[in-house]
Amino acid sequence: MSIDNPLSRAEAAGTAAEAGAGATARFRADKASAAASSQERVAHLAGLAIKALNDIILEEDVTYDEYNALKSWLIRVGDDGEWPLFLDVWLEHSVEEVANKNRHGSKGTIEGPYYVPGSPAQETPGTLPMRDDEPGTPLLFQGQVTSVDGAPLDGARIEVWQADDLGFYSQFAPSLPEWNLRGTVIADGQGNFQVNTIQPAPYQIPTDGACGQLIASAGWHAWRPAHLHLKVSAPGHQLITTQLYFPGDPHNADDIASAVKPELMLDVQERGNGAGRVTTYNFRLDPES
């Protein structure tokens, strides 16, 4: 769909501050009440972080002008509601690596700031909620969910969320229906699933807010490659949060969020007869410990 389309212009009219406020509110609702670390652990980690910053200041001869520019920028991150975006883009990939280092099944990667729980559920074969005239190339995403020993997992749940053909997420961009391209498909008794959707577009993270200011000042790019977000779960097994990527995307090699892994690359084939594309990916879940 062309950006000149009135609906496309409305979708693209959202600001970083609006998206950031939405991500911050979502975090507060869903995750901010998570159990805190012990006082000793907080003291240890906070002390290391503060020491690292002080070491940088001393080693790099940071000036008062640079220090005040940092303070100003940190204030703007909060004003724009972009702490979830900043942390998920530049730090979450390391937290995810630690969290999944002992996993034997499918590879995980970052959740990102745009996850919303409670998406509409349906039995396989399913179709993600979308507009009647949803732009983009139809994509059939299918596969099987098994345990690491290969046993099919009855009742596995495949939760999918993604950007649309313009790179925007529902609930974080204006004019999109609430659950657009967000849904949960329940696999059959053999763990098999099919999800009908559209191929997502690569996109830039919001650049009109504090994170965009950092990117411009550093001369970086703001692009994420096209990807599907997934949470895959089954009774008695560990949930996996991951993303799947499309071959040939120029930003698979330099994703700003450092989330791409070779194990997460899809094999996409043409279906023929104008039916779009199809890709198959099988998930192996670790048992609960």
C-alpha atoms as one frame of an Amber mdcrd trajectory, in Angstrom:
protein
   0.000   0.000   0.000   1.324   3.425  -0.888   1.958   5.861   1.923  -0.175
   8.304  -0.119  -3.245   6.249   0.756  -5.256   8.156   3.415  -5.347   5.128
   5.719  -1.605   4.684   5.339  -0.996   8.349   6.155  -3.129   8.025   9.291
  -1.243   4.894  10.327   2.114   6.603   9.823   1.078   9.757  11.653   1.850
   8.382  15.085   4.725   9.885  17.005   7.542   8.319  18.971   6.087   9.877
  22.109   2.716   8.196  21.469   4.315   4.817  20.782   6.655   5.256  23.741
   3.817   6.132  26.085   1.984   3.015  24.924   5.018   0.798  25.495   5.605
   2.292  28.943   1.967   1.830  29.951   2.022  -1.753  28.698   5.173  -2.515
  30.701   3.669  -1.041  33.848   0.541  -3.125  33.398   2.210  -6.433  32.585
   5.716  -6.581  34.032   6.468  -3.807  36.508   5.198  -5.899  39.435   7.769
  -8.653  38.848   9.650  -9.780  41.952  12.659  -7.603  42.715  16.194  -8.862
  43.302  17.655  -9.009  46.783  19.254  -5.913  48.301  22.671  -7.542  47.923
  22.091  -8.268  44.229  20.846  -4.725  43.572  23.886  -3.270  45.332  26.222
  -5.502  43.329  24.721  -4.839  39.892  24.064  -1.130  40.455  27.579  -0.717
  41.786  29.073  -2.371  38.709  26.973  -0.234  36.353  27.877   2.999  38.113
  31.563   2.023  38.192  31.512   1.232  34.459  30.074   4.667  33.666  32.590
   6.410  35.892  35.402   4.446  34.240  34.209   5.634  30.820  34.100   9.244
  32.014  37.669   9.049  33.326  39.099   7.036  30.434  37.459   9.173  27.732
  37.931  12.599  29.426  34.189  13.323  29.233  33.579  17.070  29.428  30.870
  18.937  31.345  29.224  19.808  28.024  29.039  16.101  27.142  27.856  15.223
  30.647  25.078  17.830  30.505  24.095  16.649  27.019  23.734  13.151  28.484
  21.577  14.422  31.357  19.365  16.300  28.907  19.010  13.231  26.724  18.174
  10.943  29.654  15.425  13.358  30.710  14.044  13.294  27.162  14.010   9.472
  27.114  11.667   9.613  30.101   9.577  12.435  28.686   9.112  10.484  25.436
   8.286   7.265  27.297  11.098   5.527  25.423  12.801   3.594  28.214  11.170
   0.314  27.061  12.315   0.992  23.498  15.863   1.961  24.509  16.353  -1.004
  26.838  14.743  -3.561  24.517  16.714  -2.388  21.467  20.165  -2.068  23.019
  20.220  -4.313  26.112  17.556  -7.031  25.956  19.554  -9.265  23.589  22.169
  -9.781  26.320  19.526 -10.495  28.982  17.917 -13.011  26.613  21.267 -14.716
  26.040  21.695 -15.196  29.786  18.091 -16.376  30.250  18.309 -19.041  27.536
  21.931 -20.210  27.833  20.899 -23.623  29.205  18.046 -24.225  26.751  18.426
 -27.286  24.488  15.456 -26.738  22.192  14.602 -23.931  19.794  16.529 -20.692
  19.965  14.954 -17.675  21.619  15.517 -14.000  21.061  14.162 -10.712  22.371
  10.498  -9.978  23.057  10.794  -6.277  22.209   8.588  -3.420  23.426   5.436
  -4.128  21.382   4.117  -7.380  22.857   0.514  -7.358  24.082  -0.859 -10.389
  25.967  -4.317 -11.829  25.456  -4.506 -11.981  21.661  -7.562 -13.753  20.187
  -7.175 -17.544  20.131  -8.362 -20.029  17.494  -7.759 -23.632  16.501  -5.416
 -24.469  13.642  -5.603 -23.665  10.769  -5.887 -20.054  11.868  -5.782 -16.605
  10.329  -4.428 -13.602  12.169  -6.978 -10.793  12.566  -6.486  -8.325   9.743
  -8.296  -5.688   7.721 -10.381  -6.730   4.710  -7.901  -4.931   2.445  -4.761
  -5.783   4.454  -1.814  -4.825   2.228   1.112  -7.148   1.677   1.973 -10.598
   0.371  -0.082 -13.473   1.841   2.067 -15.817   3.929   1.208 -19.294   5.212
   3.343 -19.983   8.283   3.216 -23.606   9.372   5.118 -26.187  11.365   5.064
 -28.549  14.313   5.731 -28.155  18.035   7.516 -31.051  19.709   9.489 -31.729
  22.852  13.276 -31.825  22.533  12.990 -35.628  22.252  10.741 -35.258  19.194
   7.426 -36.130  20.872   4.530 -34.084  19.403   2.967 -31.681  21.886  -0.814
 -31.764  21.971  -2.385 -28.384  22.704   0.685 -26.298  21.926  -0.052 -22.583
  21.624   1.617 -20.415  18.985   1.198 -16.721  19.765   2.123 -14.451  16.862
   2.430 -10.687  16.567   4.032  -8.674  13.803   4.343  -5.398  11.965   2.149
  -4.815   8.943   3.288  -4.118   5.373   4.235  -0.562   6.365   6.195  -1.629
   9.451   3.647  -0.602  12.099   2.233  -2.549  15.060  -1.385  -2.446  16.135
  -1.991  -0.771  19.524   1.161   1.323  18.945   0.155   3.152  15.757  -3.047
   5.099  15.083  -5.885   3.805  12.867  -4.986   0.109  13.117  -7.637  -2.264
  14.533  -6.847  -3.330  18.107  -5.685  -6.883  17.329  -4.485  -6.384  13.780
  -1.900  -9.105  12.980  -1.931 -10.420  16.544  -3.303 -13.826  17.402  -2.838
 -17.188  19.103  -3.254 -20.442  17.186  -3.727 -23.721  19.072  -1.987 -26.675
  17.411  -3.674 -30.014  16.762  -3.069 -33.225  18.691   0.215 -33.805  16.867
   1.510 -30.295  17.510   0.910 -29.226  13.906  -0.174 -25.664  13.172  -0.940
 -23.337  10.270  -1.167 -19.554  10.512  -2.365 -17.423   7.612  -0.957 -13.901
   7.711   0.934 -11.446   5.498   4.681 -11.108   5.161   5.795  -8.292   7.493
   7.936  -5.405   6.348  11.289  -4.281   7.713  10.965  -1.054   9.640  12.816
   1.677  11.448  12.333   2.027  15.183  10.771   5.423  16.028  13.246   8.170
  15.139  11.403  11.346  16.139  12.062  10.838  19.856  15.038  10.425  22.172
  16.194   7.128  20.651  16.124   8.691  17.207  18.160  11.601  18.544  20.820
   9.166  19.761  20.833   7.307  16.444  21.249  10.523  14.452  23.959  11.874
  16.754  25.926   8.619  16.524  25.435   8.181  12.785  23.785   4.774  13.235
  20.842   3.350  11.301  17.452   2.592  12.871  16.411  -0.497  10.907  15.083
  -3.830  12.067  14.774  -6.607   9.463  11.358  -8.084   8.716  10.351 -10.648
  11.324   7.558 -12.589  12.983   7.341 -12.432  16.789   6.342 -15.643  18.571
   5.689 -17.102  21.979   5.358 -20.875  21.791   4.211 -22.942  24.765   2.786
 -26.323  25.721   1.764 -27.960  29.015   4.759 -29.214  30.970   7.256 -27.354
  28.803   9.129 -24.073  28.917   7.671 -21.201  26.917  10.009 -19.869  24.234
   9.933 -16.235  23.062  11.546 -15.778  19.686  11.512 -14.053  16.306  11.825
 -15.529  12.809  13.523 -13.695   9.950  13.351 -13.624   6.150  16.374 -14.373
   3.947  17.694 -11.546   1.819  16.756  -8.711   4.149  19.664  -6.229   4.056
  19.454  -5.678   7.808  19.676  -9.311   8.900  23.403  -8.664   9.300  23.172
  -5.354  11.162  19.869  -5.410  13.049  19.831  -2.422  15.391  18.459  -4.693
  18.142  21.162  -7.377  17.647  18.441 -10.049  17.792  19.027 -12.033  14.576
  20.448 -15.568  14.912  21.207 -17.933  12.016  18.965 -20.600  13.570  15.992
 -18.237  13.267  16.112 -17.767   9.494  13.060 -18.957   7.558  12.996 -20.813
   4.241  10.296 -19.011   2.267   8.847 -20.516  -0.905   6.391 -19.225  -3.507
   3.037 -21.037  -3.435   2.168 -20.285  -7.065  -1.138 -19.250  -8.625  -0.915
 -15.891  -6.873  -1.470 -17.493  -3.469   1.527 -15.782  -1.898   4.275 -17.562
   0.022   4.691 -20.414   2.473   7.284 -21.183   5.122   7.697 -24.020   7.601
   9.383 -23.829  10.991   9.363 -26.494  13.678   9.714 -25.692  17.374  11.334
 -27.937  19.990  10.444 -27.064  23.582  12.459 -27.903  26.676  10.615 -29.649
  29.519   9.907 -27.617  32.613  12.649 -28.026  35.187
